[in-house]
Every structure is written in C-alpha cells, then in structure tokens.
Amino acid sequence: QVQLMESGGGLVQAGGSLRLSCAASGSVKSIYTMGWFRQAPGKQRELVARIISGGTIVYADSVKGRFTISRVNANNTLYLQMNDLKPEDTAVYYCNLGRFDGNYWGKGTLVTVSS
C-alpha cells in the first residue's frame, strides 16, 4: 500500500511561482510512473506532467516551458516547480503514482492564481 501527501499549494499572483511537493510513503517500489494532475472547478481531471520510471517526462501543452517535474529520494518524493503562473492554472493539484498493482492518489492541494 502507498500513501501520497501533497503540499505547497496556496494563493499567488499571476506571473508568480510555486513549488508543489508530493511525499510518498508505505510500500513504495516497482514504480512505473509518477505525475501531477489537476482539476479546475467544473472540469475533468487532467494531466499536468508525468515522469516515467525510466526517466521519460511529458507535459501538458498548456504548461510546457513553465512547469518542471522532478523526482528525488529514490522515487519517494515528487516535485512540481510552477513558474509564470496564470489564472487558468487555478485548480486542485493531485499527486499520482501508477504501478503494477494500480493507481494511487493524494488528497490534493489547492493552487489559486489571481489576476
């Protein structure tokens, strides 16, 4: 079993920066993918960025060039550096871990970007 806990969300002005963190605990092994998703009010949850265990990284077009995903501590911690934030980035951001036995999700952290 894996537990995920996001942190680092908050209120920021457009053009500002935030760094989100995801701490993974429990039986963290055989990890295939870790990533960040977000869900804005009235919208479906969408992929923000994903890093596969082999090192491949993919970003949503809307955040490409502004956000950077990274993984450290032997896949136990995931980060999302968010720069040049825009009001449309406002959402609850969720950490995700996917592996052979299924998908795991954190409870989410709220990011609000004011114009």
N, C-alpha and C positions, 0 to 999 in steps of 0.2 A: 504494500500500500504506500502511496505517495501523497504528501500534503504540500500544497503550494500557498504561499502568502505574498501578496503584492504590497508594495509600499512606494511612496514618493509622489503620489498624486497631490493635486492642490489647485489653487487658483493662480493664474498667470496672465499677464497681458500679451496681446498679440505681438509676435516678434521675440518673445522671451523663450526661455529654455527650462526643461525639467528632465530629471533622470528617474526613471522607474526601476525598481528592483523587484525581483522575484526570488524568494528563498524556498528551496525545495528540501524536504526532509522525509525521513522514513526510508523505505526500500527504493533508493534511487540507483538503478542500474539498468543496463541494457536499453538505454535511452536512444531513441531514433531521432526525435525532433523536439525542439522547444521553440515556443513562439509567443508573440503577443497578438491578441485580438482586441477589438474594441466594439462597443455597441453604443450608438448615439440614440437619444430619445426617439421612439417611433421607427427605428431602423433595425435591420437584421445585424447580427454579429458578423464582423468582417475581419479578415486577416490584415494585420498591420505589418508584421515582419516575422520571419521564421528562419531558424538556423538548424540545419540537419546535423546529426551526429558526425557525419563525415566532413563537415565544415561548410557546406553549401549554404548560402544565405539568399533569401528572396524578400523583396519589399513590395508593398502595395505601391502602385504608381503615384498615388496621392501623397506619399511620404518619402518617396525616393529622393535622395540628396539632402534631406532634412533630418531623418531619423537614422540612428545606428543601433543595431542589436549586437550584443556580445554575451558570451557565456564564459564563466570562470569557475574556479574551485571544483574541477572535475565534474562539470555539469550540474553542480548543486546550486548555483546562483546565475540568474539571468538578468540582464540589464537592457534598458531601452533609453538611449540618450535622444531626447527630442529637442531639436533646435528650430528656430524660426517658426514657432507655433502660430497656428491660425485658428480663428473661431470655429471653423469646421472640424478641427481636431477634438473638440469637446465631446467627451464620451466616457463611459466606464471602460477601463482597460483591464483585460484579463490575461493572466499568465496561463499558458497551456503546455503540458508535457504529453507527448504521444510516444507509446512504445508497444511492445508485443501484446501486452495484456489490456490495452485500452488507452483512453484519453483521461487526463486529469486536469482539473481547472481550479484556479484560485477563486476567491470571492470577489475580486475586482477592486480597483482603486479609481476614484473619480478624478478626471482631469477637466478643468474648466478654463477655457481661454476667452478672455474678454477683449472686445474690440475697442 
